[in-house]
Each structure stands twice: as structure tokens, then as C-alpha cells.
Amino acid sequence: GVLGECRTTFYRRKLPLHFDALVVTDLASSIIAGSPFLEKNGFTIDFQRKQIQLPDGSTTDYTPTKKRLQPRIHRISNNLLRMQTKSTTVRPQDYIEFALPTELSAYPEVLLEPRYDSLPSAQMKCFEHGPYNNVAGYIRVPNISSVP
């Protein structure tokens, strides 16, 4: 799905390259710059020579990748998120917000697995373990039960 839009300028040496993009989930590559990017920045592709000519007149070689894409799996060691020391009541359909450790800020999703050995059985049904979206370094975990 589409998460948002991004407009930025990259520089190759001192040449500005303007980039307008949609931020989406599940891409095969981190960034895909297609025909609109090439046209807007004045690129010319010479398929026969496998070269790209830049607007400043310089050229760069490219070769199509023949490598098989490896799945992008990130392994993260355990990170313990502790709730504040005071007791918090989370009403049904409300949420509790956790600040993520700095080392997790680059990941769009984090997997939350509660410690069931520290929760009463009624509270185990309040929260799902699973992926949560990282929004500006925070995750929101909703109470999915019908009780506080």
C-alpha cells in the first residue's frame, strides 16, 4: 500500500537530481527511479552501449543485474521495552505507546512479543504479538479485548 509521498534532491557530484516518489510497502528494491525521474532530470539511456548520459554531458556505464535477489531479512537481537514503573490502565480500543530504542528507529516494523510469564492470563488476551508500524520511533499497541 501507499504510505505517503517524498520529494527530495540527491546530488551526484554537484549535479542536483530531483526525485518525487511514493513511499510504499513491499518493493523489490529500496528505491525505484523510473521514467519520470529520468525525464525530469534530463537523462539519456544508450541501451546498445549500456550507458546513461547525464545532463552535464558525463556518462556512466551500467550493466543489468543478473544476480538473484536475496531476501532482505534483518535479524535483531532481543530488545526489552519496559513499561513505566507506574500502573497504566488501557481501555478497550485505546492504546499504549512505546518509544523504541535508537537502534530500531530505521526499521519500518518491529515485532512485539510480550513476556507471558509476567502477565496474568486475562491481560495476555489484551494485546497481540506481531508486527507493529514504527512511526517516528514509537509503536502504538492497542487493547484488542473488551476489558481494561
C-alpha positions in Angstrom: 0.0 0.0 0.0 0.9 3.7 -0.3 2.2 5.2 2.9 3.0 8.7 1.7 4.9 10.9 -0.7 8.5 12.1 -0.7 10.2 15.0 -2.6 13.9 15.4 -2.3 17.0 16.3 -4.2 20.1 14.0 -4.5 23.4 15.2 -5.7 25.8 13.3 -8.0 29.0 15.3 -7.6 27.5 18.8 -7.8 24.6 17.8 -10.2 21.2 18.1 -8.5 18.9 15.2 -9.2 15.2 15.9 -8.3 13.2 12.9 -7.0 9.5 12.7 -6.4 8.3 9.4 -5.1 5.6 7.5 -3.4 6.5 5.7 -0.2 5.1 2.1 -0.5 5.5 -1.2 1.2 6.9 -4.4 -0.4 9.3 -3.1 -3.1 11.9 -5.3 -4.7 14.4 -2.5 -4.3 14.8 0.2 -1.7 14.3 2.9 -4.4 13.0 2.7 -7.9 13.6 5.7 -10.1 11.7 5.2 -13.3 10.9 7.2 -16.5 9.6 10.3 -14.7 12.8 10.6 -12.8 14.9 10.1 -15.9 12.9 12.6 -18.0 12.7 15.3 -15.2 16.5 15.2 -14.8 17.4 15.0 -18.5 19.0 11.5 -18.5 19.5 9.7 -21.8 19.9 5.9 -21.9 22.0 4.3 -24.6 20.9 0.7 -24.4 23.3 -0.6 -27.1 26.4 0.8 -25.2 24.8 0.2 -21.8 25.4 3.8 -20.8 23.5 6.6 -19.2 24.2 10.2 -20.2 23.7 12.8 -17.5 22.6 16.3 -18.2 26.1 17.7 -17.6 27.3 15.6 -20.5 29.1 12.9 -18.4 28.3 9.2 -19.0 28.3 6.2 -16.7 28.2 2.6 -17.6 25.6 0.2 -16.3 25.1 -3.5 -16.6 21.8 -5.2 -15.9 21.9 -7.2 -12.8 21.8 -11.0 -13.3 22.0 -11.8 -9.6 19.1 -13.4 -8.0 17.6 -11.2 -5.4 18.3 -12.4 -1.9 15.5 -11.9 0.6 16.1 -9.0 2.9 15.9 -10.4 6.4 17.1 -8.4 9.3 17.9 -10.2 12.5 17.6 -8.2 15.6 18.7 -9.4 18.9 16.2 -9.1 21.8 15.3 -5.7 22.9 13.4 -5.3 26.1 10.9 -2.5 26.2 9.9 -1.8 29.7 6.7 -0.1 30.7 6.9 2.8 33.1 7.0 1.9 36.8 3.5 3.2 37.5 0.5 1.1 36.6 -1.4 2.0 33.4 -4.9 1.1 32.5 -5.5 0.7 28.8 -9.2 0.8 28.0 -10.6 -1.4 25.1 -9.9 0.1 21.7 -7.4 2.5 23.3 -3.6 2.0 23.0 -0.3 2.3 24.9 2.6 4.0 23.1 6.2 2.7 23.5 9.3 4.7 22.5 11.6 2.4 20.5 15.4 2.1 21.2 17.5 4.2 18.9 18.9 1.1 17.1 15.4 0.2 15.9 14.5 3.6 14.5 15.4 2.6 10.9 13.1 -0.3 10.8 9.5 0.3 9.5 8.1 -2.5 11.5 9.0 -4.2 14.8 7.8 -7.5 16.2 6.4 -7.3 19.7 6.3 -10.4 21.8 5.0 -9.9 25.3 6.6 -11.8 28.2 3.7 -14.1 29.1 5.4 -15.3 32.2 4.9 -11.8 33.7 1.3 -11.2 32.7 -1.9 -12.5 34.3 -3.9 -14.7 31.8 -6.6 -12.0 31.4 -4.0 -9.5 30.2 -2.5 -11.9 27.7 -5.6 -11.6 25.6 -5.5 -7.8 25.6 -2.5 -7.4 23.2 -1.5 -9.2 20.0 2.1 -10.2 19.5 3.2 -9.4 16.0 4.4 -6.6 13.8 3.7 -3.0 14.7 4.4 0.0 12.5 7.3 2.2 13.6 6.1 5.8 13.4 8.8 8.4 14.3 10.4 6.0 16.7 7.2 4.9 18.5 4.8 2.0 18.3 1.2 2.0 19.4 -0.2 -1.2 20.9 -4.0 -1.3 21.1 -6.0 -3.1 23.7 -8.0 -5.6 21.5 -10.0 -7.0 24.3 -13.4 -5.9 25.7 -12.0 -5.3 29.2 -9.5 -2.7 30.5 
